[in-house]
Amino acid sequence: MIPSNAIHSAEDARRIARRRLPWMVFDYIDGTAGLGTGAARNRAALDTMTLRPRVLRDVSERSLAAEVFGQSAQRPFGIAPMGMCNLSTPGADLMLARLAARYSVPLGVSTVASTSMEEIIVEAEGNAWFQLYFSGDGSGTFKLVERARAAGYETLVLTVDVPEVGRRPRELRHGFKMPFRIGPRQFVDFALHPKWSLTALAHGKPQMANFLMDGYEFDRTESRARATWDTLARLRDQWGGNLVVKGVMDPEDARTAKAAGVDALQVSSHGARQLDSAPAAIEALREIRVAVGDEYPLFYDSGLQSGEDAIKALTAGADFVFYGRILQFAMAAAGETGLQQLWGVLSDEFSITMAQIGVTSVGDLKV
Ligand SMILES: Cc1cc2nc3c(=O)[nH]c(=O)nc-3n(C[C@H](O)[C@H](O)[C@H](O)COP(=O)(O)O)c2cc1C
């Protein structure tokens, strides 16, 4: 058990997670494409941004409430879709689902989640968006859309920045594969992290749970390269609910997606896991805000490590933001308690920053 106040920042969560997780799992979650320059660029761009202190404006009453697709959320931030979260700790997907339910914030449910989309949306009390990967010839993809509809999903997030899975040397080096094989290298790694290994084994090997059902197959490494704007148009025709396109980094792509009837875009460099040379996602966000106009809904993720970072993204043009891997680190560090601690930290950081810059509502952050 970690002390009840061990996590004071996302970096604390990462440091504890690094000690507890097998190297293979830590490097799968933390790893980036290529040399990691994309991640460094994301960090540097956020660090370069400043927020100007404003004084003497009664900021004693502050609200972190926001609205997304017409629904009230208690925070202006949610949970990015991540595959195989139960590798961080058993039951992680459902911990995230309960968090989403408690704060009425959206939880992105990955195509390759380690808990089925049906179970997650129930635990999240409806606060769940299904994230879709196109793959192969697309027939499996459109079947998943029907399944998501039947499960009660109202928002679909099409991730478009993975035409091929980026080369992530840190996970490749450990032989990370889904479903994973336990060869001699992994055996040593797991033996050196007995606490994780025993708990994980007791709960069974995490699996891509949406594909345990007959008629559903997914190969994580299969090419997703055949998706085109026509695929998007087909999806738009088939899906009457909210449609988000995630992983847009170019203003022209953003305008085209908007014209195709997409309801919102998620500006994201996939947490720097795809194109190492991509521009800083926060810079792309600014350009895309100009391209799509003031009123069009824009979401943001990539590299956010604090409440202050979230405020920066909102001031750079996002309407709502998402945290990714830091939430997995919190669960790896201390399970659901760790997740709640980090969520509390992010909320405090956000609220205190609001006070420092003299605003009392999330709407005031919009430029
Ligand atoms: C371990 C891991 C798995 C991920 N799996 C998915 C996924 O299945 N689908 C998806 O659209 N994005 C996936 N992402 C990307 C996230 O949705 C998000 O874009 C990214 O994590 C945000 O960056 P951050 O981790 O720096 O906050 C994954 C990210 C991580 C770290």
The ligand as an ORCA input file, in Angstrom:
! r2SCAN-3c Opt
* xyz 0 1
  C      -1.164      2.766    -23.416
  C      -1.942      3.594    -24.400
  C      -2.888      2.992    -25.212
  C      -3.622      3.760    -26.115
  N      -4.587      3.158    -26.867
  C      -5.367      3.921    -27.684
  C      -6.437      3.334    -28.401
  O      -6.686      2.150    -28.313
  N      -7.169      4.138    -29.198
  C      -6.926      5.490    -29.330
  O      -7.620      6.192    -30.070
  N      -5.912      6.058    -28.652
  C      -5.141      5.317    -27.837
  N      -4.141      5.911    -27.116
  C      -3.927      7.365    -27.240
  C      -4.777      8.145    -26.248
  O      -6.137      8.088    -26.562
  C      -4.369      9.630    -26.197
  O      -4.387     10.142    -27.513
  C      -2.982      9.835    -25.591
  O      -2.713      8.901    -24.583
  C      -2.913     11.239    -25.004
  O      -1.626     11.540    -24.627
  P      -1.095     11.437    -23.113
  O      -0.981      9.985    -22.801
  O       0.233     12.105    -23.212
  O      -2.085     12.147    -22.228
  C      -3.386      5.157    -26.213
  C      -2.432      5.746    -25.395
  C      -1.723      4.989    -24.490
  C      -0.718      5.675    -23.609
*
